[in-house]
Amino acid sequence: MGQPNSDPAGQYVTNPPRDLPTRRGTELAMLGFASFIVTAAFMLVEANQEQELSFAILWYGLAYMAILTVAHLAVRKWAPYADPLILPCVALLNGLGLVMIYRIDLARAEKALQAGREFSANAPKQVMWTVIALALFLAVLIIIKDHRTLTRYAYTFGLVGIIALALPALLPSSLSEVNGAKVWLKLGIFSIQPGEFAKILLMIFFASFLVSKRDLFMAAGKRVLGIELPRARDLGPILIAAVACLGILVFEKDLGTSLLFFGVVLMMLYVATERIIWVVVGLSLFAVGALIAFQLFTHVKTRVANWLDPFADPTGDGFQIVQALFGLGTGGIGGTGLGAGRPEMVPESSTDFITAAIGEELGFIGLCAILMVYLILAMRGMRSALAVRDTFGKLLGGGLSFAIVMQLFVIVGGVTKLIPMTGITTPFLSYGGSSLLANYILVALLLRISDAARRPQTSAKPRPQQQAPLAEAHTVMVERPK
C-alpha cells in the first residue's frame, strides 16, 4: 500500500475517490417522500383537532415545499456530489417538528380561549426561523467552497467562540437569563443563544488544532503514571480553551451544553490520537468535575434529585419530568394518534420536552422511527467524514456528526429519566431560532465535506514538453536502409 500524499494545507490525503454519480435525483425523490409524510401528518392533526381541513395546512405546506425546493436547488448547484440522504433526513425532522409545534399551538389556543387570554402561536415563528436558517445554509455553501480553508482562521474561530459563550455571563440577568440559565442575548423582541453557534466555531478550532498537533499528542512529552503527556506549550491552548468553556457554561448553569461540549471534544481527541487513554482520563476528569459541581451548585443538586425521584415533589421541581413520564406512558407502543393526545400538559412541550409530546401521540414505535432518522443522519455524516481525503475534514465531519448524536442523547436521556435533565433542544424538532440556525449551518458544513469526499478527483493534465528551436536541434545521423 503506497504512502499517503499531502494536500496543499499539509494534511494527509487518503482514500482516493471513485467516480460516483451525483445522486441528486435520489435526493429529490426522498424529499418528495418526506413532503408526503409531513403533509399527511398535518392532515391527521387537523382531522383530530378541528374535525375539518383549514387553509392553515395549505399555508404551512406551501412554505415547507418552498424551503425544500430552494435547499435542493442550492445543493444541486453548489454541492452536487454531496450525500443524497443528509438533506432529506433534515427535511423530515424539521417538517415533523413543525407539525408538532402546530399541534401544540392548537391545544394552547383552545386553553387560552377558555381562559380569556391572548395567545401567540409558535408555528409561524418557526417557519420564519427556518427561512432565516435556509439563508445561512445557502451562505455557507456559497462562501465556503473548500472546507479546508477554515483551518486558516481556526484560532480566530476559537477566540470568537469563547467570547460568544462568555457574553451572556457578562451581561445583567435582565438581558441574558431565562428560566435560571444565563445563556441568552435578548435583542428587543428576539432572543438568541450565542452558545449554539459557539459550539460549531469551537469544533472547527479543536479539529484544526488537533490535526496540527496530532503527533505531539501521541508521542512527545513526559510520562506521568505511565501516560505520555504532550508538552505544556502544546497542550496549553486546547486545555485553556476547554477549561474556559466548561467553566463559563457551569457558571451560566447551562449543564446540557457543558455535557455536549465535553463529549464532542473527548470524541475528537480520541479520533485524532486513536489512544483510549485519553478517553479514560477524560471520563475520570468528568467524574471529578461532576462531584465538585454537585457539592457547589444548588441547581445541580436539584437536577440530580429530580432524576433520582421526581415523584418526591410531583407538583414542584419534579413536575416536568412527572408529566413527561405520564405522557410517554399514555402513548404506549402505538401512541394516541396525532392530534388525539394531551401534550400541552407538559411544560415546555414545544422546546425541551417535544420528544415527550411525540412519544405520547406517535408512541414508542413513532419515537423510535424518529430516532432512527437521526441515526441515519449521523451515520451518513460519519461516512462522509471517513471518506474525505484530508485529516481536518475527517475530524471536523466526525465531530459535527457526533454532536447531533450527543445532543440527542442528552435531551432524550433527560426526558426519559435515563440521565439528569438538562435544558437543551432537540435538533430540528424543537421550537427555537438559535438551535435551528446553528444546526442548519452544521448541516451545510457536513454537505460541503460530503461533496469533497464524493467528488471525483481531477487528474492534472501532463504539461507539454517544449521542443528546442530548430537552430539548436542536434544533428542525428540516420543510416539509410539497404
C-alpha positions in Angstrom: 0.0 0.0 0.0 1.5 3.3 -1.0 2.2 6.2 1.2 -0.5 8.9 1.5 0.1 12.1 -0.3 -0.2 15.6 1.2 -2.6 18.3 0.2 -1.7 22.0 -0.1 -2.6 22.6 3.6 0.0 20.0 4.7 -2.6 17.4 5.8 -2.5 13.7 4.9 -4.6 12.7 1.9 -6.1 9.2 2.0 -8.9 7.3 0.3 -8.6 8.1 -3.4 -12.0 9.0 -4.7 -14.0 6.9 -7.2 -16.2 8.2 -10.0 -19.6 8.5 -8.3 -22.9 9.8 -9.7 -24.3 13.0 -8.1 -27.5 11.2 -6.9 -29.4 14.4 -6.9 -32.4 12.6 -8.4 -32.4 10.3 -5.3 -32.3 13.3 -3.0 -35.3 14.8 -4.9 -37.3 11.6 -4.6 -36.5 11.3 -0.9 -37.5 15.0 -0.3 -40.8 14.2 -2.1 -41.4 11.3 0.3 -40.6 13.5 3.3 -43.1 16.1 2.0 -45.8 13.4 1.7 -45.2 12.2 5.3 -45.3 15.8 6.6 -48.5 16.7 4.6 -50.2 13.6 5.9 -49.2 14.4 9.5 -50.7 17.9 9.1 -54.0 16.4 7.8 -54.2 14.0 10.7 -53.7 16.8 13.2 -56.4 18.9 11.6 -58.8 16.0 11.4 -58.4 15.0 15.0 -58.4 18.6 16.4 -60.6 20.7 14.2 -62.7 17.9 12.5 -62.1 19.7 9.2 -59.2 20.8 7.0 -58.3 24.5 7.1 -56.3 26.8 4.9 -53.5 26.7 7.5 -52.4 23.3 6.1 -52.1 24.9 2.7 -50.0 27.8 4.0 -47.7 25.6 6.0 -47.5 23.0 3.3 -46.5 25.6 0.6 -43.9 27.2 2.9 -42.4 23.8 3.7 -42.3 22.8 0.0 -40.7 26.2 -1.0 -38.0 25.7 1.7 -37.2 22.2 0.5 -37.1 23.3 -3.2 -34.6 26.1 -2.5 -32.4 23.9 -0.3 -32.4 21.1 -3.0 -31.5 23.6 -5.8 -28.7 25.0 -3.7 -27.2 21.6 -3.1 -27.6 20.7 -6.7 -25.7 23.8 -7.8 -23.0 24.3 -5.1 -22.5 20.8 -3.7 -23.6 18.4 -6.4 -21.7 15.4 -5.1 -23.0 15.7 -1.5 -24.6 12.7 0.2 -28.2 12.3 -1.1 -29.7 11.3 2.3 -28.5 14.1 4.6 -30.8 16.8 3.4 -34.0 14.5 3.2 -33.4 13.4 6.8 -33.1 17.0 8.0 -36.2 18.0 6.0 -38.2 15.2 7.5 -37.2 16.1 11.1 -37.8 19.8 10.5 -41.2 19.1 9.0 -42.3 16.8 11.8 -41.1 19.3 14.3 -43.3 21.9 12.6 -46.3 19.6 12.7 -45.9 19.0 16.5 -45.4 22.7 17.2 -48.5 23.5 15.2 -50.4 20.7 17.0 -49.4 22.1 20.4 -50.4 25.6 19.2 -53.9 24.4 18.6 -54.2 23.0 22.1 -52.7 26.1 23.7 -55.0 28.3 21.7 -58.0 26.5 22.9 -56.9 26.8 26.6 -56.2 30.5 26.1 -59.7 31.0 24.6 -61.3 29.3 27.5 -59.3 31.4 30.0 -59.9 34.6 28.0 -56.2 35.2 27.5 -54.2 36.3 24.4 -52.3 33.6 22.6 -49.2 33.8 20.4 -48.6 30.9 18.0 -45.1 29.4 17.7 -45.6 27.6 14.3 -45.4 30.8 12.1 -42.3 31.9 14.0 -40.7 28.5 13.4 -41.4 28.9 9.7 -39.7 32.3 9.8 -36.7 30.9 11.7 -36.5 28.1 9.1 -36.3 30.6 6.3 -33.5 32.5 8.0 -31.7 29.3 8.7 -32.0 28.4 5.0 -30.4 31.8 4.2 -27.5 30.9 6.4 -27.4 27.4 4.9 -27.1 29.0 1.4 -24.4 31.4 2.6 -22.2 28.6 4.0 -22.5 26.6 0.8 -21.7 29.6 -1.4 -18.9 31.2 0.7 -17.1 28.0 1.8 -16.2 26.3 -1.4 -13.5 24.1 0.3 -13.8 23.2 4.0 -10.0 23.2 4.3 -9.9 26.9 4.1 -11.5 27.0 7.6 -8.1 26.0 9.0 -6.7 29.4 8.2 -9.0 31.1 10.7 -9.0 28.3 13.4 -7.6 30.4 16.3 -9.9 33.3 15.3 -12.9 31.0 15.4 -11.8 29.7 18.8 -11.5 33.2 20.3 -14.9 34.2 18.9 -16.4 31.0 20.2 -15.2 31.6 23.7 -16.4 35.3 23.6 -19.8 34.2 22.4 -20.0 31.7 25.3 -18.9 34.3 27.9 -21.1 37.2 26.6 -24.3 36.2 28.4 -22.5 35.6 31.6 -21.1 39.2 31.5 -24.5 40.8 30.8 -27.1 41.6 33.5 -29.7 38.9 34.2 -32.4 41.1 32.6 -30.7 40.7 29.3 -29.4 37.1 29.5 -31.3 35.0 32.0 -34.3 32.7 31.1 -35.6 30.0 33.5 -32.5 30.4 35.7 -29.9 29.9 32.8 -27.8 32.9 31.7 -27.3 31.7 28.1 -29.4 34.2 26.1 -29.0 37.6 24.4 -32.3 39.4 24.5 -32.4 41.7 21.5 -35.7 43.5 21.7 -38.5 41.1 20.5 -35.9 38.4 19.6 -33.7 36.3 21.8 -30.8 34.2 20.7 -28.4 31.7 22.3 -24.8 32.5 21.2 -23.6 29.2 22.6 -25.4 27.3 19.8 -23.0 29.0 17.3 -20.0 28.9 19.6 -20.1 25.1 19.6 -19.5 25.0 15.8 -16.8 27.6 16.0 -15.0 25.7 18.7 -15.3 22.4 16.9 -13.5 24.0 13.9 -10.8 25.3 16.3 -10.3 21.9 18.0 -10.3 20.0 14.8 -7.6 22.2 13.3 -5.5 22.3 16.4 -5.6 18.5 16.9 -4.6 18.0 13.3 -1.6 20.3 13.6 -0.5 18.8 16.9 -1.6 15.2 16.3 1.9 13.7 16.5 2.7 15.6 19.7 -0.4 14.3 21.4 0.7 10.8 20.6 4.4 10.8 21.5 6.2 14.0 22.7 6.3 15.0 26.3 6.8 13.4 29.7 5.5 10.2 31.2 3.2 10.6 34.2 1.8 7.5 35.8 2.6 5.6 32.6 0.9 8.1 30.4 2.8 10.1 27.7 1.6 13.6 28.0 2.3 16.3 25.5 4.5 19.3 26.3 2.8 22.0 28.3 3.2 24.5 25.5 1.5 22.1 23.1 -1.3 21.0 25.4 -1.9 24.6 26.7 -4.1 26.1 24.0 -6.6 23.2 23.9 -6.6 22.8 27.8 -7.1 26.5 28.4 -10.0 26.7 25.8 -11.7 23.6 27.2 -11.5 24.7 30.8 -12.6 28.2 30.0 -15.6 27.0 28.0 -16.7 24.4 30.6 -16.2 27.0 33.4 -18.3 29.6 31.6 -21.1 27.0 30.9 -21.2 25.9 34.5 -21.3 29.5 35.8 -24.2 30.1 33.4 -26.0 27.0 34.7 -26.0 25.5 31.2 -25.4 21.9 32.1 -26.7 20.5 28.8 -24.3 22.4 26.6 -21.4 21.6 29.1 -22.0 17.9 28.7 -22.4 18.2 24.9 -19.2 20.2 24.6 -17.2 17.9 26.8 -18.4 14.8 24.9 -17.6 16.2 21.5 -14.1 17.4 22.5 -13.3 14.0 24.0 -14.5 12.2 20.9 -12.4 14.4 18.6 -9.3 13.9 20.8 -9.8 10.1 20.6 -10.3 10.1 16.9 -7.2 12.3 16.4 -4.9 10.2 18.5 -6.5 6.8 18.5 -5.4 6.3 22.1 -8.0 5.0 24.6 -6.1 6.5 27.5 -7.4 10.0 26.6 -11.0 8.7 27.0 -10.1 7.2 30.4 -8.5 10.4 31.5 -11.4 12.5 30.2 -14.1 10.4 31.9 -12.1 10.5 35.1 -11.9 14.3 35.0 -15.7 14.4 34.2 -16.5 12.2 37.3 -14.4 14.5 39.5 -15.9 17.6 38.0 -19.5 16.3 38.4 -18.9 15.6 42.1 -17.5 19.1 42.6 -20.4 20.6 40.8 -22.9 18.6 42.9 -21.3 19.9 46.1 -21.0 23.5 45.0 -24.2 24.3 42.9 -27.7 24.1 44.2 -29.3 23.7 40.7 -27.1 20.6 40.1 -28.4 19.0 43.3 -32.0 19.8 42.2 -31.5 18.2 38.8 -30.0 15.1 40.4 -32.8 14.8 43.0 -35.4 15.1 40.2 -33.6 12.4 38.3 -33.4 10.0 41.2 -37.0 10.5 42.4 -39.2 13.1 40.5 -42.3 11.9 42.4 -40.9 13.2 45.6 -42.1 16.7 44.5 -44.5 16.0 41.7 -46.1 19.5 41.8 -42.9 21.4 42.2 -39.4 20.7 40.9 -40.3 17.3 39.6 -43.5 18.4 37.7 -41.9 18.5 34.2 -40.4 15.0 34.5 -43.5 13.5 36.0 -45.8 14.9 33.3 -43.3 13.8 30.6 -43.3 10.2 32.0 -47.1 10.2 32.2 -47.3 11.4 28.6 -44.9 8.6 27.4 -46.8 6.1 29.4 -50.1 7.3 27.9 -48.7 6.9 24.4 -47.6 3.3 25.0 -46.5 1.3 22.0 -48.7 2.8 19.2 -49.5 6.3 20.6 -52.7 8.1 20.9 -52.6 9.4 17.3 -51.6 12.8 16.0 -53.9 15.4 17.5 -55.5 13.0 19.9 -53.3 13.3 22.9 -52.7 16.0 25.6 -49.0 17.1 25.0 -49.8 20.6 26.2 -49.9 19.2 29.8 -46.1 19.0 29.8 -44.4 22.4 30.4 -42.1 23.4 27.5 -43.6 20.8 25.3 -42.6 22.7 22.2 -39.0 23.0 23.2 -37.1 20.9 25.7 -39.9 18.2 26.0 -41.0 17.9 22.4 -39.8 14.3 22.3 -42.3 13.5 25.2 -45.1 15.0 23.0 -44.0 12.9 20.1 -43.8 9.8 22.3 -47.3 10.4 23.5 -49.0 10.8 20.1 -46.8 8.6 18.0 -46.0 6.1 20.7 -42.8 4.0 21.2 -42.8 3.0 17.5 -43.1 6.6 16.2 -40.4 7.9 18.6 -38.0 5.1 17.6 -38.6 5.8 14.0 -37.6 9.4 14.5 -34.6 8.4 16.5 -33.7 6.1 13.6 -33.8 9.1 11.2 -31.3 10.9 13.5 -29.1 7.8 13.5 -29.2 7.7 9.6 -28.3 11.4 9.5 -25.4 10.9 11.9 -24.2 7.7 10.1 -24.2 9.4 6.7 -22.2 12.3 8.2 -19.7 9.9 9.7 -19.4 8.0 6.4 -18.6 11.3 4.7 -16.0 12.1 7.3 -14.3 8.7 6.8 -14.3 9.1 3.0 -13.0 12.6 2.8 -9.4 12.9 1.7 -7.9 15.2 4.4 -7.4 14.7 8.1 -9.1 18.0 9.1 -12.2 17.1 7.1 -12.3 13.7 8.8 -12.0 15.2 12.3 -14.5 18.1 11.7 -17.1 15.9 9.9 -16.8 13.3 12.7 -17.2 16.0 15.4 -20.2 17.6 13.7 -22.0 14.2 13.2 -21.2 13.1 16.8 -22.6 16.5 18.1 -26.0 15.5 16.6 -25.9 12.1 18.4 -24.6 13.6 21.6 -27.2 16.3 21.7 -30.0 13.8 21.1 -28.7 11.5 23.8 -28.6 14.3 26.3 -32.1 15.6 25.7 -33.9 12.2 25.2 -32.0 10.7 28.1 -33.2 13.5 30.3 -36.8 13.3 29.2 -36.9 9.5 29.7 -35.1 9.8 33.1 -32.0 7.9 31.9 -29.8 10.8 32.9 -30.4 14.1 34.8 -32.5 16.5 32.8 -30.6 19.4 31.0 -32.0 22.3 29.1 -31.0 21.8 25.5 -33.2 21.5 22.5 -33.8 18.5 20.1 -32.1 19.3 16.8 -34.5 20.4 14.0 -37.6 19.3 16.1 -37.8 21.8 18.9 -39.1 25.3 18.6 -36.4 27.9 18.7 -34.4 30.1 16.4 -30.9 29.7 17.8 -30.9 25.9 17.6 -32.4 25.8 14.1 -29.9 28.4 12.7 -26.9 26.7 14.2 -27.9 23.2 13.1 -28.6 24.3 9.5 -25.0 25.7 9.5 -23.8 22.4 10.8 -25.6 20.5 8.0 -24.2 22.9 5.4 -20.7 22.1 6.6 -21.5 18.3 6.5 -22.7 18.6 3.0 -19.6 20.5 2.0 -17.4 17.8 3.5 -19.5 15.1 1.9 -19.3 16.8 -1.5 -15.5 16.9 -1.2 -15.5 13.2 -0.2 -17.6 12.0 -3.2 -16.3 14.4 -5.8 -14.1 12.7 -8.4 -10.5 13.8 -8.2 -9.5 15.5 -11.4 -6.1 14.3 -12.5 -3.7 17.0 -13.6 -3.1 17.2 -17.3 0.5 16.4 -18.4 2.4 19.5 -19.2 3.6 19.5 -22.9 7.4 19.5 -23.2 8.8 22.4 -25.0 10.8 21.5 -28.0 14.2 23.1 -28.7 14.3 25.6 -31.6 15.3 24.1 -34.9 18.6 26.0 -34.9 19.6 24.5 -31.6 18.5 21.0 -32.5 21.2 18.3 -32.6 22.1 16.7 -35.9 21.3 13.0 -35.9 22.8 10.6 -38.4 20.3 8.2 -39.8 21.5 5.2 -41.7 19.6 4.6 -44.9 18.2 1.1 -45.0 19.7 -1.0 -47.8 
